[in-house]
Amino acid sequence: MLRHYGTPFPIDLLAGGTSPTATLTPGAAQSLTFSPASLSPVVKGDSWPCARGIWVKATTTYDQAASGGAAANWDELFRQFESFSTIVPKLGTIHDPTVYKGPVAKHIIEFRANGGRYGGDWARAQLVAADGDVAITLYVYLPFTNENFEAPEGFWPWVGWLANLNLQINVAASTALGAVSTGAVIKTAITFQAAIDAYVLPQPPRFIYSQWNAYQSTAATGNTSARLDNVGQAHGLAGLIEGCRIAEVLEVCSPLGLGGVSTGDLFTSFKSAELGQETATKNPDIFTLAYRNSLLGGGPRNSNGANASHDGSGNPNTLAATPNGSVGNVAQLYVPWRFSSRNQRIENCPKWGESKDGNRNIFLDRDFTTAPSAGMHLFILNEIRDLDANKRKELERDAGLTGRPWTLLGRAGLRAGQQAYQPGVYVTRPA
């Protein structure tokens, strides 16, 4: 789903306010903070730089063990990133470190927010099992955007609103990749660079949030019901209208260190009264089939004349898996109970209101061939959030947009009362 926004306008993020690069030695409590080089609020003519997301680049050396090692795929290497966090004083916590863990940030949020494709880098050559050092460079995209929607510019904040942005990166212990290959380590310090991925627009968007949140529910023998507590809370964002629209409900599975306790082949049914699925669907593969149908691409491709490989760099399956007879299989990264389709309109995402227990909880009832007996079921949700009147007035005042009308970006009009959920642009020049 490639879109053409106009002129790219990258803005470096600097460590300590001065250096474009910084290093971290893998280990507990290691963190790094980046801030923007310059975010001038001056708009020249009709050139409004707006932030689509943040690129993070990491370079280090992968040290394969002398014995006992296994070949490692590109998609396994993001375990070395403990978390990413972005806080903007004016807007709040944009990227929550409890959500943006390395594997989840890369394989779920980056992939989904970019419309079912990775942000720019794809699978690399496999790291062989033999002893040796390999220099590796990885990228993680922390999105403001959501390319599944008809007008994704509506999620892009004008860079003037990002004053005093703070990006914090935490890395895992050097042995984190031992889960991929016995004895493998990150041998050298990790060198980081980061930049805001901005584009110049002729008019600024009427900004709304595409927020990604994580929910956990305890797994127990015989327990097939998961509870997502208080969906639609602020989760660190500032100046919100209460509630949200739900664009994605993805149940995370266990491959790639994502944090789930299930594998995709275990699910045998699904229902959720809060999501309108009152009667159990006995064929949960249908959700995955619908999801794959929504992606740019499709099923397996011939890779070397004998073997088939997954399209889309392996997502939503790991690169190590070969396509088999079931779309729900042990290598599946997540089960898409709800997801946004291509060129979706925001008003077509369901609003979230009161649940059956009055606490805004969502209950997901699944059956398994074997129910997980320990650990935590992990769910990643994409929640679309709108600003309240006071916060919108504050942002408009800061950008010099007070009193300016705005027009819809979509091709069709909306029913009365729906404007709060539809991205638009302020009229900054005569029609």
C-alpha positions in Angstrom: 0.0 0.0 0.0 2.5 2.6 -1.1 1.4 6.2 -0.8 3.0 9.3 -2.1 3.1 12.2 0.4 5.6 14.6 -1.2 9.0 15.7 -0.1 10.7 13.7 2.7 12.0 15.9 5.5 14.2 13.8 7.9 15.1 15.4 11.2 18.0 13.9 13.2 17.6 13.0 16.8 20.7 13.7 18.8 22.1 11.9 21.9 22.8 14.4 24.7 21.6 17.1 22.4 24.8 17.1 20.4 25.8 13.7 18.8 24.0 11.9 16.0 25.3 8.5 17.3 25.6 6.9 20.6 26.4 3.4 22.0 25.0 1.1 24.6 26.7 -1.9 26.1 24.1 -4.7 26.3 23.1 -5.3 29.9 20.5 -4.6 32.6 19.4 -1.0 33.1 21.3 0.3 30.0 19.4 3.2 28.4 20.0 5.9 25.9 18.1 9.2 25.3 17.7 11.1 22.0 16.2 14.5 21.4 15.5 16.4 18.1 18.3 18.4 16.5 15.8 21.2 15.6 12.1 21.5 15.5 11.5 25.0 14.3 7.9 26.1 14.6 8.3 28.4 11.7 6.2 27.4 8.6 7.5 28.8 5.4 4.7 29.3 2.9 2.6 26.1 2.8 5.3 23.7 3.8 4.3 22.0 7.0 6.7 19.2 8.1 4.7 16.5 9.8 6.0 13.4 11.5 5.1 10.0 10.0 7.2 8.1 12.6 10.7 7.6 14.0 13.5 5.5 12.5 15.9 3.8 14.9 19.1 2.2 13.4 21.2 -0.2 15.4 24.6 -1.6 14.4 26.5 -4.3 16.3 28.3 -7.7 16.0 26.6 -11.0 16.4 28.9 -13.6 17.9 27.9 -17.2 17.0 29.1 -19.8 19.6 32.0 -22.1 18.8 29.8 -25.2 19.4 26.2 -25.9 19.9 25.0 -23.0 17.8 22.1 -23.0 15.4 21.4 -20.9 12.2 19.7 -17.7 13.0 17.2 -15.7 10.9 16.9 -11.9 10.7 13.5 -11.9 12.3 14.9 -13.4 15.6 17.4 -10.7 16.2 15.1 -8.0 17.7 15.2 -9.7 21.1 18.3 -7.6 21.8 16.1 -4.5 22.2 14.4 -4.4 25.6 12.1 -1.4 24.9 11.5 1.9 23.1 9.8 4.9 24.6 8.8 8.3 23.2 7.5 11.1 25.4 6.4 14.5 24.1 5.5 17.0 26.9 2.7 18.5 24.8 1.2 15.1 23.7 2.2 12.6 26.4 3.6 9.1 26.0 3.4 8.3 22.3 5.4 5.0 22.3 4.9 3.2 25.6 7.9 1.1 26.7 5.6 -1.6 28.2 4.2 -2.0 24.7 7.2 -1.3 22.4 9.3 -4.3 23.3 11.8 -5.1 20.5 10.0 -8.1 18.8 6.6 -6.6 19.3 7.7 -3.2 18.0 9.2 -4.7 14.9 7.0 -7.6 13.9 3.6 -6.4 15.1 3.4 -2.6 15.4 5.8 -1.6 12.6 4.4 -4.2 10.3 0.8 -3.4 10.9 1.1 0.4 11.1 2.8 0.3 7.7 -0.2 -1.4 6.1 1.1 -5.0 6.3 4.7 -4.5 5.3 7.9 -3.6 7.2 8.9 0.0 7.2 11.8 -0.3 4.8 14.1 -3.1 5.6 13.4 -6.7 4.8 14.8 -10.1 5.6 18.6 -10.6 5.3 20.8 -13.5 4.7 20.7 -16.2 7.4 23.4 -16.2 10.0 25.0 -19.6 9.8 25.5 -22.0 12.7 29.3 -22.1 12.3 31.4 -20.2 14.8 32.1 -16.6 13.8 31.3 -12.9 14.1 28.9 -11.1 11.8 28.3 -7.3 11.7 24.6 -6.7 11.6 22.5 -3.6 11.1 18.8 -3.5 12.2 16.1 -0.9 11.9 13.0 -0.4 13.9 10.2 2.0 12.9 8.2 3.6 15.7 5.1 4.9 13.9 2.8 7.8 14.4 1.1 6.8 11.1 -1.3 4.0 10.4 -1.2 3.2 6.7 -4.2 0.9 6.8 -6.5 3.9 6.8 -7.7 6.0 3.9 -6.1 9.2 5.1 -3.1 8.2 7.3 -1.8 11.8 7.3 -4.4 12.5 10.0 -2.2 10.6 12.5 0.9 12.7 11.7 1.7 15.5 14.3 3.1 18.7 13.0 6.8 18.7 14.2 6.2 22.0 16.1 4.1 20.0 18.5 7.0 17.6 19.2 9.1 20.2 21.1 11.3 18.5 23.8 10.6 15.1 22.4 12.5 12.4 24.3 13.3 9.0 22.8 14.6 6.4 25.2 16.1 3.1 24.1 16.8 0.2 26.5 18.8 -2.9 25.4 18.7 -6.4 26.8 21.6 -8.4 28.2 24.2 -9.5 25.7 23.0 -13.1 26.2 19.5 -12.4 25.0 20.1 -14.0 21.6 21.1 -17.3 23.4 17.4 -18.1 23.1 17.9 -18.2 19.3 21.2 -20.0 19.2 22.9 -21.6 22.3 25.8 -19.5 23.4 25.3 -16.7 20.9 25.8 -13.2 22.2 26.0 -9.6 21.1 29.7 -9.1 21.2 30.1 -5.4 20.9 28.3 -2.3 22.1 25.3 -1.4 20.0 25.6 1.9 18.0 22.4 3.8 17.6 21.1 6.5 15.3 17.6 7.9 15.2 15.6 10.3 13.1 12.1 11.6 12.7 10.6 10.5 9.4 8.8 13.6 8.4 7.2 14.8 5.2 6.3 18.3 4.0 2.5 18.7 3.6 0.9 21.8 2.0 -1.6 21.9 5.0 -1.4 20.4 8.4 -3.7 17.5 9.4 -6.4 17.7 12.0 -4.4 15.5 14.3 -5.6 12.3 16.0 -3.8 9.4 17.6 -3.2 5.9 16.4 -2.2 4.4 19.8 -0.9 0.8 20.3 -1.4 -0.8 23.7 -0.7 -4.1 25.3 -3.0 -6.1 27.6 -2.2 -9.3 29.5 -4.4 -12.0 30.9 -3.2 -14.9 33.1 -3.1 -18.3 31.6 -4.3 -21.2 33.7 -5.3 -24.8 33.2 -8.9 -25.1 31.9 -9.2 -21.3 31.6 -10.2 -20.2 28.1 -11.4 -16.7 28.8 -9.1 -13.7 28.6 -10.0 -10.3 30.1 -8.5 -7.1 28.7 -8.9 -4.5 31.5 -10.1 -1.0 31.0 -9.7 -0.8 27.2 -9.8 2.8 26.0 -8.0 4.5 28.9 -5.5 7.3 28.2 -2.4 5.1 28.7 -0.2 8.2 29.0 -1.6 10.3 26.2 -2.6 13.9 27.0 -5.9 15.7 26.3 -8.1 12.8 25.1 -11.8 12.4 24.6 -12.9 9.4 26.7 -13.1 6.1 24.8 -11.6 5.0 21.5 -12.3 3.2 18.3 -10.8 -0.3 18.1 -8.8 -1.0 14.9 -6.8 -4.1 15.8 -7.1 -6.9 18.4 -4.1 -9.3 17.9 -3.5 -12.2 20.2 0.3 -12.7 20.4 1.8 -16.2 20.0 5.1 -17.4 21.3 7.6 -17.4 18.4 10.4 -14.8 18.1 10.3 -13.9 21.8 7.1 -11.9 21.3 5.8 -12.8 24.8 2.7 -14.9 24.2 2.2 -18.4 25.7 0.2 -20.0 22.9 1.0 -21.2 19.4 -1.4 -20.6 16.5 -2.2 -24.2 16.0 -3.9 -24.5 19.5 -6.9 -22.3 18.8 -10.2 -24.1 18.0 -12.8 -21.4 18.6 -13.4 -17.7 19.4 -16.1 -15.5 20.6 -16.4 -12.1 22.3 -19.7 -10.4 23.2 -17.9 -7.0 23.5 -16.6 -7.3 19.9 -20.0 -8.5 18.6 -19.0 -12.1 18.2 -21.8 -13.5 20.3 -21.6 -17.1 19.1 -18.4 -19.0 19.0 -16.7 -19.3 15.6 -15.5 -22.9 15.4 -13.1 -22.3 12.6 -10.6 -19.6 13.8 -8.6 -20.2 10.7 -11.1 -17.9 8.9 -9.7 -14.9 10.8 -6.2 -15.6 9.5 -7.4 -16.2 6.0 -9.2 -12.9 6.0 -6.1 -11.2 7.4 -3.8 -12.7 4.7 -6.3 -11.7 2.0 -6.0 -8.1 3.2 -2.2 -7.9 2.8 -0.4 -6.7 -0.3 0.9 -10.0 -1.6 -0.5 -13.3 -0.5 0.4 -16.9 0.1 3.7 -18.8 -0.3 6.1 -18.0 -3.1 8.5 -20.3 -4.8 12.0 -19.4 -3.5 14.5 -21.9 -5.0 12.6 -24.2 -7.3 11.9 -26.8 -4.6 10.7 -24.9 -1.5 8.0 -22.4 -0.8 8.6 -19.4 1.4 6.2 -17.0 3.1 5.4 -13.7 1.5 5.8 -10.5 3.5 9.2 -11.4 5.0 7.5 -14.2 6.9 5.0 -12.1 8.8 2.6 -13.3 10.3 4.7 -16.5 10.3 8.4 -16.9 11.2 10.9 -17.2 8.4 11.9 -20.6 9.7 8.5 -22.1 8.9 7.5 -23.5 5.5 3.9 -23.2 4.5 1.9 -26.2 5.5 -1.7 -27.5 5.4 -3.1 -25.2 8.0 -2.9 -21.4 8.0 -3.0 -21.5 11.8 0.2 -23.2 12.7 2.9 -23.4 15.3 5.0 -20.6 13.7 2.2 -18.0 13.6 3.2 -14.7 15.3 -0.3 -13.6 16.3 -4.0 -14.4 15.7 -5.9 -11.4 14.2 -9.3 -11.5 16.0 -9.9 -7.9 14.7 -7.8 -5.9 12.3 -8.1 -2.9 10.0 -8.4 -3.7 6.3 -6.9 -1.9 3.4 -7.9 1.8 3.0 -10.2 1.5 6.0 -12.2 4.5 7.1 -11.9 5.4 10.8 -15.6 5.6 11.4 -15.9 2.0 10.4 -13.9 0.9 13.4 -16.2 0.0 16.3 -16.4 2.4 19.2 -15.7 1.0 22.6 -18.3 1.6 25.3 -19.3 -0.1 28.5 -18.7 -3.8 28.9 -20.8 -6.4 30.7 -19.1 -5.8 34.0 -19.3 -2.0 33.8 -15.5 -1.5 33.8 -14.7 -1.2 30.1 -13.2 -4.7 30.1 -13.2 -6.8 26.9 -13.6 -10.6 27.3 -12.2 -12.9 24.7 -13.3 -16.5 24.9 -11.2 -19.0 23.0 -11.0 -22.8 23.0 -7.7 -24.7 22.6 -6.7 -28.2 21.7 -4.5 -27.8 24.9 -5.0 -24.7 27.0 -1.8 -23.0 28.2 -1.5 -23.6 31.9 1.0 -20.9 32.9 2.3 -17.5 31.8 0.4 -14.6 30.4 -1.7 -14.3 27.3 -0.6 -11.1 25.5 -2.8 -8.9 23.3 -1.8 -5.9 21.2 -4.6 -3.5 20.4 -4.6 -0.5 18.1 -6.9 2.2 19.5 -7.8 5.3 17.6 -8.0 8.3 19.9 -9.4 11.9 19.4 -8.4 15.1 21.2 -10.7 16.9 23.5 -11.7 20.6 22.8 -9.1 22.1 25.1 -6.2 20.1 23.8 -7.2 20.8 20.2 -7.4 24.5 20.9 -4.0 24.4 22.5 -2.4 22.7 19.5 -4.2 25.0 17.0 -3.0 28.1 19.0 0.6 26.8 19.0 0.5 26.3 15.2 -1.3 29.6 14.5 -4.4 27.7 13.2 -6.9 29.2 15.6 -10.2 29.9 13.9 -9.2 28.3 10.6 -11.8 25.9 9.1 -10.8 22.4 8.1 -11.9 20.2 5.3 -12.2 16.4 5.0 -9.4 14.5 3.2 -11.8 11.7 2.3 -13.8 11.5 -1.0 -17.1 11.2 0.7 -18.9 13.3 3.3 -19.8 12.0 6.8 -23.0 11.9 8.8 -23.5 14.6 11.3 -21.4 14.2 14.4 -18.7 12.0 12.8 -16.1 14.7 12.1 -14.3 14.0 15.4 -13.1 10.7 13.9 -12.2 11.7 10.4 -8.8 13.1 9.6 -8.9 16.5 7.8 -6.7 19.4 6.9 -6.9 23.0 8.1 -7.5 25.5 5.3 -4.3 27.6 5.4 -4.6 29.4 2.1 -7.5 30.7 -0.1 -9.4 28.0 -1.9 
